[in-house]
Amino acid sequence: MKSVGREEVFGEVVILDHGGGVETLYGHNEKVLVAPGDSIRAGQVVALLGNTGQSSAPHVHFEVRVDGKATDPGAFVPELHNRN
């Protein structure tokens, strides 16, 4: 777990540090279920989707960052790769 907090654009956010410069961001959450310093396991629910920040409807913003730069999540989540 890297951080939990509030940002202007993404509202309530959770940022997970996966090591090797890779982070995932989950934004617009209604409720965060983890705290900084928590160990997170695969499949664990970290937040409930919401409509916080600059959002027009309830949803989750999922972002993969490599060395601080947003990147195509398809390289990390096979289900997102080569979708039509």
BATINU-237610 format. One record per atom (N, C-alpha, C): atom name; x, y, z; residue in three letters. Coordinates in Angstrom, 2 decimals, m for minus. Layout:
<atoms>
+------+---------+---------+---------+-----+
! atom !      px !      py !      pz ! res !
+------+---------+---------+---------+-----+
!   CA !       X !       Y !       Z ! ALA !
...
+------+---------+---------+---------+-----+
</atoms>
This chain:
<atoms>
+------+---------+---------+---------+-----+
! atom !      px !      py !      pz ! res !
+------+---------+---------+---------+-----+
!    N !    0.85 !   m1.17 !    0.00 ! MET !
!   CA !    0.00 !    0.00 !    0.00 ! MET !
!    C !    0.89 !    1.23 !    0.00 ! MET !
!    N !    0.67 !    2.10 !   m0.93 ! LYS !
!   CA !    1.46 !    3.34 !   m0.97 ! LYS !
!    C !    0.72 !    4.47 !   m0.27 ! LYS !
!    N !   m0.52 !    4.76 !   m0.72 ! SER !
!   CA !   m1.22 !    5.87 !   m0.11 ! SER !
!    C !   m2.73 !    5.78 !   m0.30 ! SER !
!    N !   m3.40 !    6.51 !    0.56 ! VAL !
!   CA !   m4.84 !    6.68 !    0.52 ! VAL !
!    C !   m5.08 !    8.16 !    0.74 ! VAL !
!    N !   m6.01 !    8.74 !    0.01 ! GLY !
!   CA !   m6.26 !   10.16 !    0.23 ! GLY !
!    C !   m7.28 !   10.71 !   m0.74 ! GLY !
!    N !   m7.32 !   12.02 !   m0.78 ! ARG !
!   CA !   m8.27 !   12.70 !   m1.65 ! ARG !
!    C !   m7.49 !   13.58 !   m2.62 ! ARG !
!    N !   m7.86 !   13.48 !   m3.90 ! GLU !
!   CA !   m7.28 !   14.31 !   m4.95 ! GLU !
!    C !   m8.41 !   15.07 !   m5.63 ! GLU !
!    N !   m8.10 !   16.23 !   m6.20 ! GLU !
!   CA !   m9.13 !   17.04 !   m6.84 ! GLU !
!    C !   m9.81 !   16.31 !   m8.00 ! GLU !
!    N !   m9.03 !   15.69 !   m8.85 ! VAL !
!   CA !   m9.59 !   15.06 !  m10.05 ! VAL !
!    C !  m10.19 !   13.68 !   m9.75 ! VAL !
!    N !   m9.44 !   12.83 !   m9.04 ! PHE !
!   CA !   m9.87 !   11.45 !   m8.82 ! PHE !
!    C !  m10.62 !   11.24 !   m7.51 ! PHE !
!    N !  m10.83 !   12.29 !   m6.73 ! GLY !
!   CA !  m11.57 !   12.16 !   m5.48 ! GLY !
!    C !  m10.84 !   11.26 !   m4.50 ! GLY !
!    N !  m11.57 !   10.36 !   m3.86 ! GLU !
!   CA !  m10.98 !    9.43 !   m2.91 ! GLU !
!    C !  m10.19 !    8.37 !   m3.68 ! GLU !
!    N !   m8.89 !    8.28 !   m3.40 ! VAL !
!   CA !   m8.02 !    7.38 !   m4.15 ! VAL !
!    C !   m7.27 !    6.40 !   m3.26 ! VAL !
!    N !   m6.94 !    5.28 !   m3.86 ! VAL !
!   CA !   m6.03 !    4.29 !   m3.27 ! VAL !
!    C !   m4.93 !    4.08 !   m4.30 ! VAL !
!    N !   m3.68 !    4.16 !   m3.87 ! ILE !
!   CA !   m2.55 !    3.89 !   m4.75 ! ILE !
!    C !   m1.75 !    2.74 !   m4.15 ! ILE !
!    N !   m1.61 !    1.67 !   m4.93 ! LEU !
!   CA !   m0.86 !    0.49 !   m4.49 ! LEU !
!    C !    0.50 !    0.47 !   m5.18 ! LEU !
!    N !    1.53 !    0.18 !   m4.40 ! ASP !
!   CA !    2.89 !    0.07 !   m4.91 ! ASP !
!    C !    3.19 !   m1.41 !   m5.10 ! ASP !
!    N !    3.42 !   m1.82 !   m6.36 ! HIS !
!   CA !    3.67 !   m3.22 !   m6.68 ! HIS !
!    C !    5.16 !   m3.54 !   m6.77 ! HIS !
!    N !    6.01 !   m2.54 !   m6.54 ! GLY !
!   CA !    7.44 !   m2.73 !   m6.66 ! GLY !
!    C !    7.91 !   m2.55 !   m8.09 ! GLY !
!    N !    9.18 !   m2.37 !   m8.28 ! GLY !
!   CA !    9.75 !   m2.23 !   m9.62 ! GLY !
!    C !    9.26 !   m1.01 !  m10.36 ! GLY !
!    N !    8.80 !    0.02 !   m9.64 ! GLY !
!   CA !    8.31 !    1.24 !  m10.27 ! GLY !
!    C !    6.88 !    1.16 !  m10.75 ! GLY !
!    N !    6.17 !    0.06 !  m10.45 ! VAL !
!   CA !    4.79 !   m0.12 !  m10.91 ! VAL !
!    C !    3.82 !    0.21 !   m9.77 ! VAL !
!    N !    2.85 !    1.06 !  m10.07 ! GLU !
!   CA !    1.79 !    1.42 !   m9.13 ! GLU !
!    C !    0.44 !    1.31 !   m9.84 ! GLU !
!    N !   m0.60 !    1.03 !   m9.07 ! THR !
!   CA !   m1.96 !    1.10 !   m9.60 ! THR !
!    C !   m2.74 !    2.12 !   m8.78 ! THR !
!    N !   m3.58 !    2.89 !   m9.46 ! LEU !
!   CA !   m4.40 !    3.90 !   m8.83 ! LEU !
!    C !   m5.86 !    3.53 !   m9.06 ! LEU !
!    N !   m6.64 !    3.63 !   m8.00 ! TYR !
!   CA !   m8.08 !    3.38 !   m8.04 ! TYR !
!    C !   m8.75 !    4.65 !   m7.54 ! TYR !
!    N !   m9.52 !    5.32 !   m8.41 ! GLY !
!   CA !  m10.07 !    6.62 !   m8.05 ! GLY !
!    C !  m11.58 !    6.69 !   m8.11 ! GLY !
!    N !  m12.11 !    7.80 !   m7.61 ! HIS !
!   CA !  m13.54 !    8.12 !   m7.52 ! HIS !
!    C !  m14.28 !    7.25 !   m6.51 ! HIS !
!    N !  m13.54 !    6.71 !   m5.54 ! ASN !
!   CA !  m14.13 !    5.77 !   m4.58 ! ASN !
!    C !  m15.11 !    6.45 !   m3.63 ! ASN !
!    N !  m16.16 !    5.73 !   m3.28 ! GLU !
!   CA !  m17.11 !    6.18 !   m2.27 ! GLU !
!    C !  m16.56 !    5.93 !   m0.87 ! GLU !
!    N !  m15.92 !    4.75 !   m0.70 ! LYS !
!   CA !  m15.39 !    4.38 !    0.60 ! LYS !
!    C !  m14.10 !    3.59 !    0.41 ! LYS !
!    N !  m13.06 !    3.98 !    1.12 ! VAL !
!   CA !  m11.77 !    3.28 !    1.09 ! VAL !
!    C !  m11.76 !    2.28 !    2.24 ! VAL !
!    N !  m11.35 !    1.04 !    1.95 ! LEU !
!   CA !  m11.39 !   m0.04 !    2.93 ! LEU !
!    C !  m10.02 !   m0.43 !    3.48 ! LEU !
!    N !   m8.97 !    0.27 !    3.08 ! VAL !
!   CA !   m7.61 !   m0.03 !    3.51 ! VAL !
!    C !   m6.94 !    1.25 !    4.02 ! VAL !
!    N !   m5.82 !    1.07 !    4.68 ! ALA !
!   CA !   m5.08 !    2.22 !    5.22 ! ALA !
!    C !   m3.62 !    2.13 !    4.78 ! ALA !
!    N !   m2.93 !    3.28 !    4.75 ! PRO !
!   CA !   m1.50 !    3.26 !    4.41 ! PRO !
!    C !   m0.74 !    2.28 !    5.31 ! PRO !
!    N !    0.13 !    1.52 !    4.70 ! GLY !
!   CA !    0.92 !    0.54 !    5.44 ! GLY !
!    C !    0.31 !   m0.85 !    5.46 ! GLY !
!    N !   m0.98 !   m0.97 !    5.09 ! ASP !
!   CA !   m1.61 !   m2.29 !    5.03 ! ASP !
!    C !   m0.93 !   m3.15 !    3.97 ! ASP !
!    N !   m0.84 !   m4.45 !    4.24 ! SER !
!   CA !   m0.42 !   m5.41 !    3.21 ! SER !
!    C !   m1.68 !   m5.83 !    2.47 ! SER !
!    N !   m1.62 !   m5.78 !    1.16 ! ILE !
!   CA !   m2.78 !   m6.10 !    0.32 ! ILE !
!    C !   m2.49 !   m7.41 !   m0.40 ! ILE !
!    N !   m3.48 !   m8.29 !   m0.47 ! ARG !
!   CA !   m3.33 !   m9.56 !   m1.18 ! ARG !
!    C !   m4.14 !   m9.52 !   m2.48 ! ARG !
!    N !   m3.75 !  m10.32 !   m3.43 ! ALA !
!   CA !   m4.46 !  m10.38 !   m4.71 ! ALA !
!    C !   m5.93 !  m10.70 !   m4.48 ! ALA !
!    N !   m6.79 !   m9.95 !   m5.14 ! GLY !
!   CA !   m8.23 !  m10.17 !   m5.03 ! GLY !
!    C !   m8.90 !   m9.44 !   m3.89 ! GLY !
!    N !   m8.13 !   m8.80 !   m3.03 ! GLN !
!   CA !   m8.71 !   m8.08 !   m1.89 ! GLN !
!    C !   m9.43 !   m6.83 !   m2.36 ! GLN !
!    N !  m10.61 !   m6.57 !   m1.82 ! VAL !
!   CA !  m11.35 !   m5.34 !   m2.12 ! VAL !
!    C !  m10.69 !   m4.21 !   m1.33 ! VAL !
!    N !  m10.24 !   m3.16 !   m2.04 ! VAL !
!   CA !   m9.55 !   m2.04 !   m1.39 ! VAL !
!    C !  m10.45 !   m0.81 !   m1.24 ! VAL !
!    N !  m11.52 !   m0.75 !   m2.03 ! ALA !
!   CA !  m12.42 !    0.41 !   m1.97 ! ALA !
!    C !  m13.74 !    0.06 !   m2.67 ! ALA !
!    N !  m14.74 !    0.90 !   m2.40 ! LEU !
!   CA !  m16.04 !    0.77 !   m3.07 ! LEU !
!    C !  m16.17 !    1.89 !   m4.08 ! LEU !
!    N !  m16.57 !    1.56 !   m5.31 ! LEU !
!   CA !  m16.64 !    2.58 !   m6.35 ! LEU !
!    C !  m17.60 !    3.68 !   m5.97 ! LEU !
!    N !  m17.37 !    4.85 !   m6.52 ! GLY !
!   CA !  m18.21 !    5.98 !   m6.16 ! GLY !
!    C !  m18.23 !    7.05 !   m7.23 ! GLY !
!    N !  m18.45 !    8.27 !   m6.79 ! ASN !
!   CA !  m18.64 !    9.40 !   m7.68 ! ASN !
!    C !  m17.94 !   10.63 !   m7.10 ! ASN !
!    N !  m16.74 !   10.43 !   m6.52 ! THR !
!   CA !  m16.02 !   11.54 !   m5.91 ! THR !
!    C !  m15.06 !   12.17 !   m6.90 ! THR !
!    N !  m14.62 !   13.39 !   m6.60 ! GLY !
!   CA !  m13.73 !   14.10 !   m7.51 ! GLY !
!    C !  m14.48 !   14.60 !   m8.72 ! GLY !
!    N !  m13.79 !   14.73 !   m9.83 ! GLN !
!   CA !  m14.42 !   15.19 !  m11.07 ! GLN !
!    C !  m14.96 !   13.99 !  m11.81 ! GLN !
!    N !  m16.18 !   13.62 !  m11.47 ! SER !
!   CA !  m16.82 !   12.42 !  m12.01 ! SER !
!    C !  m18.27 !   12.74 !  m12.33 ! SER !
!    N !  m18.78 !   12.19 !  m13.42 ! SER !
!   CA !  m20.16 !   12.46 !  m13.82 ! SER !
!    C !  m21.11 !   11.33 !  m13.45 ! SER !
!    N !  m20.57 !   10.20 !  m13.01 ! ALA !
!   CA !  m21.41 !    9.05 !  m12.62 ! ALA !
!    C !  m20.55 !    8.09 !  m11.81 ! ALA !
!    N !  m21.17 !    7.24 !  m10.98 ! PRO !
!   CA !  m20.38 !    6.29 !  m10.20 ! PRO !
!    C !  m19.59 !    5.33 !  m11.09 ! PRO !
!    N !  m18.32 !    5.20 !  m10.79 ! HIS !
!   CA !  m17.44 !    4.27 !  m11.50 ! HIS !
!    C !  m16.11 !    4.23 !  m10.77 ! HIS !
!    N !  m15.21 !    3.36 !  m11.21 ! VAL !
!   CA !  m13.85 !    3.34 !  m10.68 ! VAL !
!    C !  m12.89 !    3.74 !  m11.80 ! VAL !
!    N !  m11.96 !    4.61 !  m11.47 ! HIS !
!   CA !  m10.89 !    4.95 !  m12.41 ! HIS !
!    C !   m9.72 !    4.05 !  m12.06 ! HIS !
!    N !   m9.29 !    3.22 !  m13.00 ! PHE !
!   CA !   m8.17 !    2.30 !  m12.81 ! PHE !
!    C !   m7.03 !    2.77 !  m13.69 ! PHE !
!    N !   m5.87 !    2.93 !  m13.08 ! GLU !
!   CA !   m4.72 !    3.42 !  m13.83 ! GLU !
!    C !   m3.48 !    2.65 !  m13.40 ! GLU !
!    N !   m2.65 !    2.28 !  m14.37 ! VAL !
!   CA !   m1.35 !    1.66 !  m14.08 ! VAL !
!    C !   m0.28 !    2.71 !  m14.39 ! VAL !
!    N !    0.60 !    2.92 !  m13.42 ! ARG !
!   CA !    1.70 !    3.87 !  m13.60 ! ARG !
!    C !    3.02 !    3.13 !  m13.51 ! ARG !
!    N !    3.91 !    3.41 !  m14.45 ! VAL !
!   CA !    5.26 !    2.85 !  m14.44 ! VAL !
!    C !    6.21 !    4.02 !  m14.32 ! VAL !
!    N !    7.01 !    4.00 !  m13.26 ! ASP !
!   CA !    7.92 !    5.10 !  m12.96 ! ASP !
!    C !    7.19 !    6.44 !  m12.96 ! ASP !
!    N !    5.97 !    6.45 !  m12.41 ! GLY !
!   CA !    5.19 !    7.67 !  m12.27 ! GLY !
!    C !    4.40 !    8.08 !  m13.49 ! GLY !
!    N !    4.51 !    7.34 !  m14.59 ! LYS !
!   CA !    3.83 !    7.71 !  m15.83 ! LYS !
!    C !    2.69 !    6.74 !  m16.13 ! LYS !
!    N !    1.48 !    7.27 !  m16.40 ! ALA !
!   CA !    0.35 !    6.42 !  m16.76 ! ALA !
!    C !    0.69 !    5.64 !  m18.02 ! ALA !
!    N !    0.31 !    4.35 !  m18.03 ! THR !
!   CA !    0.65 !    3.48 !  m19.15 ! THR !
!    C !   m0.54 !    2.58 !  m19.48 ! THR !
!    N !   m0.51 !    1.93 !  m20.61 ! ASP !
!   CA !   m1.58 !    1.04 !  m21.04 ! ASP !
!    C !   m1.70 !   m0.13 !  m20.08 ! ASP !
!    N !   m2.85 !   m0.28 !  m19.41 ! PRO !
!   CA !   m3.00 !   m1.39 !  m18.45 ! PRO !
!    C !   m3.05 !   m2.75 !  m19.13 ! PRO !
!    N !   m3.24 !   m2.80 !  m20.43 ! GLY !
!   CA !   m3.31 !   m4.06 !  m21.14 ! GLY !
!    C !   m2.06 !   m4.90 !  m21.01 ! GLY !
!    N !   m0.93 !   m4.25 !  m20.79 ! ALA !
!   CA !    0.32 !   m4.99 !  m20.61 ! ALA !
!    C !    0.36 !   m5.74 !  m19.28 ! ALA !
!    N !   m0.51 !   m5.34 !  m18.35 ! PHE !
!   CA !   m0.52 !   m5.93 !  m17.01 ! PHE !
!    C !   m1.79 !   m6.74 !  m16.73 ! PHE !
!    N !   m2.85 !   m6.44 !  m17.46 ! VAL !
!   CA !   m4.14 !   m7.12 !  m17.27 ! VAL !
!    C !   m4.54 !   m7.72 !  m18.62 ! VAL !
!    N !   m4.26 !   m9.01 !  m18.82 ! PRO !
!   CA !   m4.50 !   m9.62 !  m20.13 ! PRO !
!    C !   m5.93 !   m9.43 !  m20.64 ! PRO !
!    N !   m6.91 !   m9.38 !  m19.75 ! GLU !
!   CA !   m8.31 !   m9.21 !  m20.16 ! GLU !
!    C !   m8.55 !   m7.87 !  m20.85 ! GLU !
!    N !   m7.67 !   m6.89 !  m20.63 ! LEU !
!   CA !   m7.81 !   m5.58 !  m21.23 ! LEU !
!    C !   m7.03 !   m5.44 !  m22.53 ! LEU !
!    N !   m6.17 !   m6.38 !  m22.81 ! HIS !
!   CA !   m5.29 !   m6.30 !  m23.98 ! HIS !
!    C !   m6.04 !   m6.68 !  m25.25 ! HIS !
!    N !   m5.85 !   m5.90 !  m26.30 ! ASN !
!   CA !   m6.42 !   m6.16 !  m27.63 ! ASN !
!    C !   m7.94 !   m6.27 !  m27.63 ! ASN !
!    N !   m8.60 !   m5.44 !  m26.82 ! ARG !
!   CA !  m10.08 !   m5.41 !  m26.86 ! ARG !
!    C !  m10.53 !   m4.63 !  m28.07 ! ARG !
!    N !  m11.62 !   m5.03 !  m28.66 ! ASN !
!   CA !  m12.18 !   m4.30 !  m29.82 ! ASN !
!    C !  m13.39 !   m3.53 !  m29.41 ! ASN !
+------+---------+---------+---------+-----+
</atoms>
